[in-house]
Amino acid sequence: MTTRLADIAAQAGVSEATVSRVLNGKPGVAATTRQSVLAALDVLGYERPVRLRQRSEGLVGLITPELENPIFPALAQVIGQALTRQGYTPVLATQTPGGSTEDELTEMLVDRGVAGIIYVSGLHADTTADMQRYERLRAQGVPFVLVDGFSPQVQAPFISPDDRAAMTLAVTHLVSLGHTRIGLALGPKRFVPVQRKIEGFLRAMQDQLGLGAEMVETELVQHSLYTLEGGQAAATALIERDCTAVVCASDMMALGAIRAARQRGLEVPRDVSVVGFDDSPLIAFTDPPLTTVRKPVPAMGQAAVRTLLEEIGGTPAPHSEFVFMPELVVRGSTASAPHLLRTS
C-alpha cells in the first residue's frame, strides 16, 4: 500500500498524505489536486475506489424545494437538459414537508459521488440559517452553485433574478393604469428574495407615488406563505385595506389573490388588478390570463450549469452573484383602476 501511495504521489506531484486524503474521500483537498490524483490512478492502471469512481461518472445533484410550484420543475428541466448536453447526468433531490432535509439530501448526493451540486431556493436564501454547512461542503471538495438567494458568508457563485427590478416593473405598470393603492403579497421576511422585493417595492412606491416607506410597509405589505392559500390570505387582507391592485411574489400566490377577489364578489381585473411573479408554465392560460413578471429561467438555469462546470473543471467563476433581469408580461389580469373605469 505504501509503495502504491508513493507511486501515485510521484505521478500526481503531491504528497502521500494528500493521496491518502483523496482515496479516503477526506476534505481539505483542492478540486484541481483531487483531479490530479484521480488522473494518476488512471495512468498507473490502479482501480479507483467506488466512491471516487462514481464521482468520475458525471453525476450532478440538483436540490429543489417541493415541486408543487411549477416554476421549480421548469427550472429543473432547464438545468437537467443543460447538464445532459454536457455529458452529465442530473440527480434530482426534492425536499418535501416532513421528508428529507437539505442537509440529508446533500449527504446522500455526496455519498453517491456527485461531481457537484446545484441548490435552488435552499437554505442559502434563509437569513436565519447556518451558512457553515456550505463551507463544510466546500472543505469536502464538492463544487456547488446557489440559485435564488444570497449570503456574503458563503464563498460560492450565486445565480439570482433581480427581485428589486421586478417590483419596479410591476409597480410602474400598475401606476400607469391609474392605481395608487397597490399591495404586495409575499412570503416570510427572513428570505433574501423577499427582503429584496420589499426594497424594490418601497423604492418604486416612493419614486412613483411619493409614499413613505414606513407607511407602505405597514399598510401595503402582507407576508404569508408561497402557496395559493397563502396568496389568498394575503390578498384578502390587502383588499380589506382598499388596495385596487396586488403584486404577488409568485404566480401561485397570484392565483390565490384572484380567488380572494372573487370570494368578495369582485372581478379581476375590473375591480382588482393582480400581478404575479415567475411566469410559470401554463400561467398564460388561467382565467383571466395572468399578468406577471417573468423570471429568466432559461438564462438562470444555463448559467448555473455553466458556472458549476467551471467549478468542477478547476477554472471557477468569481465567487459573487450573477443577477438576471426579469421581464414584465402583460396579459389579462390588470386593467385601469376602478375609479377611472367608473368615470370614463
PAPAMI-513670 format. One record per residue (C-alpha): residue number from 1; x, y, z; residue in one letter. Coordinates in Angstrom, 1 decimal. Example, Ala and Ser with C-alpha at 12.3 -4.5 7.8 and 13.67 -1.06 7.14 Angstrom:
# residues 2
[1 [12.3 -4.5 7.8] "A"]
[2 [13.7 -1.1 7.1] "S"]
//
This chain:
# residues 344
[1 [0.0 0.0 0.0] "M"]
[2 [2.8 2.4 0.9] "T"]
[3 [4.5 1.6 -2.5] "T"]
[4 [1.3 2.4 -4.3] "R"]
[5 [0.8 5.6 -2.4] "L"]
[6 [4.3 6.7 -3.3] "A"]
[7 [3.8 5.9 -7.0] "D"]
[8 [0.6 7.8 -7.1] "I"]
[9 [2.0 10.7 -5.2] "A"]
[10 [5.0 10.9 -7.6] "A"]
[11 [2.8 10.7 -10.6] "Q"]
[12 [0.5 13.4 -9.4] "A"]
[13 [3.2 15.6 -7.9] "G"]
[14 [1.7 15.7 -4.4] "V"]
[15 [2.4 14.2 -1.0] "S"]
[16 [1.4 10.7 0.0] "E"]
[17 [-0.8 12.3 2.7] "A"]
[18 [-2.7 14.1 0.1] "T"]
[19 [-3.2 10.9 -1.9] "V"]
[20 [-4.5 9.2 1.2] "S"]
[21 [-7.0 12.0 1.8] "R"]
[22 [-8.3 11.8 -1.8] "V"]
[23 [-8.6 8.0 -1.7] "L"]
[24 [-10.5 8.1 1.5] "N"]
[25 [-12.7 11.0 0.5] "G"]
[26 [-11.5 13.3 3.1] "K"]
[27 [-11.9 17.1 3.0] "P"]
[28 [-9.2 19.7 2.7] "G"]
[29 [-8.0 18.9 -0.9] "V"]
[30 [-8.4 21.4 -3.7] "A"]
[31 [-10.6 20.2 -6.7] "A"]
[32 [-7.6 20.5 -9.1] "T"]
[33 [-5.4 18.5 -6.8] "T"]
[34 [-8.1 15.9 -6.4] "R"]
[35 [-8.3 15.6 -10.2] "Q"]
[36 [-4.6 15.2 -10.5] "S"]
[37 [-4.6 12.3 -8.0] "V"]
[38 [-7.5 10.6 -9.9] "L"]
[39 [-5.7 11.1 -13.2] "A"]
[40 [-2.6 9.5 -11.7] "A"]
[41 [-4.6 6.5 -10.6] "L"]
[42 [-5.8 6.1 -14.2] "D"]
[43 [-2.3 6.5 -15.7] "V"]
[44 [-0.8 3.9 -13.4] "L"]
[45 [-3.6 1.5 -14.0] "G"]
[46 [-5.0 1.4 -10.5] "Y"]
[47 [-8.7 0.9 -10.0] "E"]
[48 [-10.4 3.9 -8.4] "R"]
[49 [-12.2 3.3 -5.1] "P"]
[50 [-16.0 3.0 -5.6] "V"]
[51 [-16.7 6.4 -4.1] "R"]
[52 [-14.2 8.1 -6.4] "L"]
[53 [-15.2 6.1 -9.4] "R"]
[54 [-18.8 7.3 -9.0] "Q"]
[55 [-17.7 10.9 -8.9] "R"]
[56 [-16.0 10.4 -12.2] "S"]
[57 [-19.2 9.2 -13.9] "E"]
[58 [-20.6 12.8 -14.2] "G"]
[59 [-23.4 12.8 -11.7] "L"]
[60 [-24.6 16.3 -10.7] "V"]
[61 [-27.0 16.8 -7.8] "G"]
[62 [-29.9 19.2 -8.1] "L"]
[63 [-31.7 20.1 -4.8] "I"]
[64 [-35.0 21.9 -5.1] "T"]
[65 [-38.0 22.7 -2.8] "P"]
[66 [-41.2 20.9 -3.3] "E"]
[67 [-42.3 20.6 -6.9] "L"]
[68 [-45.9 21.8 -6.4] "E"]
[69 [-44.9 25.2 -7.5] "N"]
[70 [-44.5 24.8 -11.3] "P"]
[71 [-41.5 27.2 -11.5] "I"]
[72 [-39.3 24.6 -9.8] "F"]
[73 [-39.9 21.8 -12.3] "P"]
[74 [-39.4 24.3 -15.1] "A"]
[75 [-36.0 25.3 -13.7] "L"]
[76 [-35.1 21.7 -13.0] "A"]
[77 [-35.9 20.8 -16.7] "Q"]
[78 [-33.6 23.6 -18.0] "V"]
[79 [-30.8 22.6 -15.7] "I"]
[80 [-31.3 18.9 -16.5] "G"]
[81 [-31.2 19.5 -20.2] "Q"]
[82 [-28.1 21.7 -20.0] "A"]
[83 [-26.3 19.1 -17.9] "L"]
[84 [-27.2 16.3 -20.3] "T"]
[85 [-25.9 18.3 -23.3] "R"]
[86 [-22.6 18.5 -21.4] "Q"]
[87 [-22.5 14.7 -20.8] "G"]
[88 [-23.6 14.9 -17.1] "Y"]
[89 [-26.5 13.0 -15.5] "T"]
[90 [-28.7 15.1 -13.2] "P"]
[91 [-29.8 13.6 -9.9] "V"]
[92 [-32.9 15.4 -8.7] "L"]
[93 [-33.4 15.6 -4.9] "A"]
[94 [-36.6 17.2 -3.8] "T"]
[95 [-37.5 18.5 -0.3] "Q"]
[96 [-41.0 17.7 0.9] "T"]
[97 [-42.7 18.6 4.1] "P"]
[98 [-41.8 16.0 6.7] "G"]
[99 [-39.3 14.5 4.3] "G"]
[100 [-35.5 14.7 3.9] "S"]
[101 [-33.9 18.0 4.9] "T"]
[102 [-31.4 19.8 2.6] "E"]
[103 [-28.5 18.6 4.8] "D"]
[104 [-29.7 15.0 4.4] "E"]
[105 [-30.1 15.3 0.7] "L"]
[106 [-26.7 16.8 0.4] "T"]
[107 [-25.2 13.9 2.4] "E"]
[108 [-27.0 11.4 0.1] "M"]
[109 [-25.7 13.1 -3.0] "L"]
[110 [-22.1 13.3 -1.7] "V"]
[111 [-22.2 9.6 -0.8] "D"]
[112 [-23.3 8.9 -4.3] "R"]
[113 [-20.2 10.7 -5.5] "G"]
[114 [-21.7 13.6 -7.4] "V"]
[115 [-19.3 15.8 -9.2] "A"]
[116 [-21.2 18.9 -7.9] "G"]
[117 [-24.5 20.2 -6.6] "I"]
[118 [-26.9 23.0 -7.7] "I"]
[119 [-29.1 24.3 -4.9] "Y"]
[120 [-32.4 26.1 -5.9] "V"]
[121 [-34.1 28.3 -3.3] "S"]
[122 [-32.3 26.4 -0.5] "G"]
[123 [-31.2 27.4 3.0] "L"]
[124 [-28.7 29.9 1.4] "H"]
[125 [-31.8 32.1 0.9] "A"]
[126 [-32.8 32.0 4.6] "D"]
[127 [-31.1 34.7 6.6] "T"]
[128 [-31.6 32.7 9.8] "T"]
[129 [-29.9 29.5 8.6] "A"]
[130 [-26.3 28.4 9.5] "D"]
[131 [-24.2 29.1 6.4] "M"]
[132 [-21.3 27.0 7.7] "Q"]
[133 [-23.0 24.0 6.1] "R"]
[134 [-21.8 25.2 2.7] "Y"]
[135 [-18.3 25.9 3.9] "E"]
[136 [-18.2 22.3 5.2] "R"]
[137 [-19.3 21.1 1.8] "L"]
[138 [-16.5 23.1 0.1] "R"]
[139 [-14.0 21.6 2.5] "A"]
[140 [-15.0 18.2 1.2] "Q"]
[141 [-14.0 19.3 -2.3] "G"]
[142 [-17.5 19.3 -3.7] "V"]
[143 [-18.2 22.2 -6.1] "P"]
[144 [-21.6 23.9 -5.8] "F"]
[145 [-23.7 26.7 -7.1] "V"]
[146 [-26.6 28.5 -5.3] "L"]
[147 [-29.7 29.7 -7.2] "V"]
[148 [-32.2 32.2 -5.9] "D"]
[149 [-30.7 33.6 -2.7] "G"]
[150 [-27.5 35.2 -1.5] "F"]
[151 [-25.3 35.2 1.6] "S"]
[152 [-22.0 37.1 1.9] "P"]
[153 [-20.9 34.4 4.4] "Q"]
[154 [-20.7 31.8 1.6] "V"]
[155 [-17.8 31.7 -0.9] "Q"]
[156 [-19.6 30.4 -4.0] "A"]
[157 [-21.3 31.5 -7.2] "P"]
[158 [-24.9 32.8 -6.8] "F"]
[159 [-27.5 33.0 -9.6] "I"]
[160 [-30.4 35.3 -9.0] "S"]
[161 [-33.2 37.3 -10.7] "P"]
[162 [-33.2 41.0 -10.0] "D"]
[163 [-36.0 41.0 -7.4] "D"]
[164 [-35.8 44.8 -6.9] "R"]
[165 [-36.2 45.4 -10.6] "A"]
[166 [-39.1 43.0 -10.8] "A"]
[167 [-41.0 45.1 -8.3] "M"]
[168 [-40.2 48.3 -10.2] "T"]
[169 [-41.7 46.7 -13.4] "L"]
[170 [-44.9 45.7 -11.6] "A"]
[171 [-45.4 49.0 -9.8] "V"]
[172 [-44.7 51.1 -12.9] "T"]
[173 [-47.2 49.1 -14.9] "H"]
[174 [-49.9 49.5 -12.3] "L"]
[175 [-49.3 53.2 -11.7] "V"]
[176 [-49.6 53.7 -15.5] "S"]
[177 [-53.1 52.2 -15.2] "L"]
[178 [-54.0 54.7 -12.5] "G"]
[179 [-53.6 52.6 -9.4] "H"]
[180 [-52.4 54.4 -6.3] "T"]
[181 [-53.3 51.8 -3.6] "R"]
[182 [-51.1 48.9 -4.5] "I"]
[183 [-50.4 46.0 -2.2] "G"]
[184 [-47.6 43.5 -2.1] "L"]
[185 [-48.2 39.8 -1.1] "A"]
[186 [-45.1 37.7 -0.4] "L"]
[187 [-43.5 35.1 1.8] "G"]
[188 [-41.8 35.2 5.2] "P"]
[189 [-39.4 38.1 5.6] "K"]
[190 [-36.4 36.0 6.6] "R"]
[191 [-35.8 35.1 3.0] "F"]
[192 [-33.4 37.1 0.9] "V"]
[193 [-35.6 37.3 -2.2] "P"]
[194 [-38.5 38.6 0.0] "V"]
[195 [-36.3 41.3 1.5] "Q"]
[196 [-35.2 42.4 -1.9] "R"]
[197 [-38.7 42.5 -3.3] "K"]
[198 [-39.7 44.7 -0.4] "I"]
[199 [-36.8 47.0 -1.0] "E"]
[200 [-37.7 47.3 -4.7] "G"]
[201 [-41.4 47.8 -3.9] "F"]
[202 [-40.8 50.5 -1.3] "L"]
[203 [-38.4 52.4 -3.6] "R"]
[204 [-40.9 52.2 -6.6] "A"]
[205 [-43.8 53.3 -4.4] "M"]
[206 [-41.8 56.3 -3.2] "Q"]
[207 [-40.4 57.3 -6.5] "D"]
[208 [-43.7 57.0 -8.4] "Q"]
[209 [-46.3 57.8 -5.9] "L"]
[210 [-44.4 59.8 -3.2] "G"]
[211 [-45.4 57.3 -0.5] "L"]
[212 [-43.3 57.0 2.6] "G"]
[213 [-41.5 53.6 3.2] "A"]
[214 [-42.9 53.2 6.7] "E"]
[215 [-46.5 53.7 5.7] "M"]
[216 [-46.1 51.4 2.7] "V"]
[217 [-44.5 48.6 4.6] "E"]
[218 [-47.0 48.8 7.5] "T"]
[219 [-50.2 49.1 5.4] "E"]
[220 [-49.5 47.7 1.9] "L"]
[221 [-47.1 44.8 2.5] "V"]
[222 [-48.6 41.5 3.7] "Q"]
[223 [-46.5 38.4 4.5] "H"]
[224 [-47.9 34.9 4.1] "S"]
[225 [-46.8 31.5 2.5] "L"]
[226 [-45.7 30.9 -1.1] "Y"]
[227 [-48.8 28.9 -1.9] "T"]
[228 [-52.2 29.5 -3.4] "L"]
[229 [-53.8 29.6 0.0] "E"]
[230 [-51.1 32.0 1.2] "G"]
[231 [-51.8 34.3 -1.6] "G"]
[232 [-55.5 34.2 -0.9] "Q"]
[233 [-54.9 35.1 2.7] "A"]
[234 [-52.5 37.9 2.0] "A"]
[235 [-54.7 39.4 -0.8] "A"]
[236 [-57.8 39.2 1.4] "T"]
[237 [-56.0 41.4 4.0] "A"]
[238 [-54.8 43.8 1.3] "L"]
[239 [-58.2 44.1 -0.4] "I"]
[240 [-59.7 44.9 3.0] "E"]
[241 [-57.3 47.8 3.2] "R"]
[242 [-58.8 49.2 0.0] "D"]
[243 [-56.0 48.0 -2.4] "C"]
[244 [-57.1 48.1 -6.0] "T"]
[245 [-54.1 46.1 -7.2] "A"]
[246 [-52.0 43.4 -5.7] "V"]
[247 [-48.5 42.4 -6.7] "V"]
[248 [-47.7 38.8 -5.7] "C"]
[249 [-44.2 37.2 -5.2] "A"]
[250 [-45.2 34.1 -7.1] "S"]
[251 [-47.8 33.0 -9.7] "D"]
[252 [-49.3 30.6 -7.2] "M"]
[253 [-49.9 33.4 -4.7] "M"]
[254 [-51.4 35.4 -7.6] "A"]
[255 [-53.9 32.7 -8.3] "L"]
[256 [-54.8 32.8 -4.6] "G"]
[257 [-55.2 36.6 -4.9] "A"]
[258 [-57.7 36.1 -7.8] "I"]
[259 [-59.6 33.6 -5.7] "R"]
[260 [-59.7 36.1 -2.8] "A"]
[261 [-61.1 38.8 -5.0] "A"]
[262 [-63.8 36.6 -6.4] "R"]
[263 [-64.9 35.4 -2.9] "Q"]
[264 [-65.6 39.0 -2.1] "R"]
[265 [-67.7 39.4 -5.2] "G"]
[266 [-65.0 41.4 -7.1] "L"]
[267 [-63.9 40.8 -10.6] "E"]
[268 [-60.3 40.6 -11.9] "V"]
[269 [-59.3 42.9 -13.5] "P"]
[270 [-62.4 45.2 -13.4] "R"]
[271 [-62.3 45.7 -9.6] "D"]
[272 [-58.9 44.4 -8.6] "V"]
[273 [-55.7 44.0 -10.7] "S"]
[274 [-53.3 41.2 -9.9] "V"]
[275 [-49.7 40.8 -11.0] "V"]
[276 [-47.7 37.5 -10.4] "G"]
[277 [-44.1 36.6 -10.5] "F"]
[278 [-42.3 33.7 -12.3] "D"]
[279 [-44.4 33.2 -15.5] "D"]
[280 [-44.8 29.6 -14.6] "S"]
[281 [-45.8 27.1 -17.4] "P"]
[282 [-49.5 27.2 -18.3] "L"]
[283 [-50.0 30.5 -16.4] "I"]
[284 [-50.9 32.2 -19.6] "A"]
[285 [-54.0 30.0 -19.8] "F"]
[286 [-55.5 30.9 -16.4] "T"]
[287 [-58.8 32.9 -16.2] "D"]
[288 [-58.0 35.7 -16.7] "P"]
[289 [-54.6 35.1 -18.3] "P"]
[290 [-52.1 36.3 -15.6] "L"]
[291 [-50.1 39.5 -16.0] "T"]
[292 [-46.7 38.5 -14.4] "T"]
[293 [-43.1 39.3 -14.1] "V"]
[294 [-41.2 36.6 -15.9] "R"]
[295 [-38.2 35.1 -14.1] "K"]
[296 [-35.5 34.5 -16.7] "P"]
[297 [-35.5 30.7 -16.0] "V"]
[298 [-33.6 29.6 -19.2] "P"]
[299 [-30.8 32.1 -18.7] "A"]
[300 [-30.5 31.4 -15.0] "M"]
[301 [-30.6 27.6 -15.4] "G"]
[302 [-28.0 27.6 -18.1] "Q"]
[303 [-25.8 30.0 -16.2] "A"]
[304 [-26.0 27.7 -13.1] "A"]
[305 [-24.8 24.7 -15.1] "V"]
[306 [-22.1 26.7 -16.9] "R"]
[307 [-20.8 28.1 -13.6] "T"]
[308 [-20.8 24.7 -11.9] "L"]
[309 [-18.9 23.0 -14.7] "L"]
[310 [-16.3 25.7 -14.5] "E"]
[311 [-16.0 24.9 -10.8] "E"]
[312 [-15.7 21.2 -11.5] "I"]
[313 [-13.1 21.9 -14.2] "G"]
[314 [-10.9 23.8 -11.9] "G"]
[315 [-11.5 27.2 -13.5] "T"]
[316 [-14.0 28.6 -11.1] "P"]
[317 [-16.1 31.7 -11.9] "A"]
[318 [-15.9 34.6 -9.5] "P"]
[319 [-17.5 33.8 -6.2] "H"]
[320 [-20.1 36.5 -6.5] "S"]
[321 [-23.7 37.0 -7.5] "E"]
[322 [-24.8 36.9 -11.2] "F"]
[323 [-28.1 38.8 -11.5] "V"]
[324 [-30.5 38.4 -14.3] "F"]
[325 [-33.1 40.9 -15.4] "M"]
[326 [-36.8 39.9 -15.3] "P"]
[327 [-39.4 40.9 -17.9] "E"]
[328 [-43.0 42.2 -17.5] "L"]
[329 [-45.5 40.1 -19.4] "V"]
[330 [-48.9 42.0 -19.6] "V"]
[331 [-51.9 39.7 -20.0] "R"]
[332 [-55.5 40.0 -18.8] "G"]
[333 [-55.3 40.3 -15.0] "S"]
[334 [-54.5 44.0 -14.9] "T"]
[335 [-56.6 47.0 -16.1] "A"]
[336 [-57.3 50.6 -15.3] "S"]
[337 [-58.0 51.4 -11.6] "A"]
[338 [-61.8 51.1 -10.8] "P"]
[339 [-62.4 54.8 -10.2] "H"]
[340 [-61.0 55.5 -13.7] "L"]
[341 [-63.4 52.9 -15.2] "L"]
[342 [-66.4 54.5 -13.4] "R"]
[343 [-65.6 58.0 -14.6] "T"]
[344 [-64.8 57.0 -18.2] "S"]
//
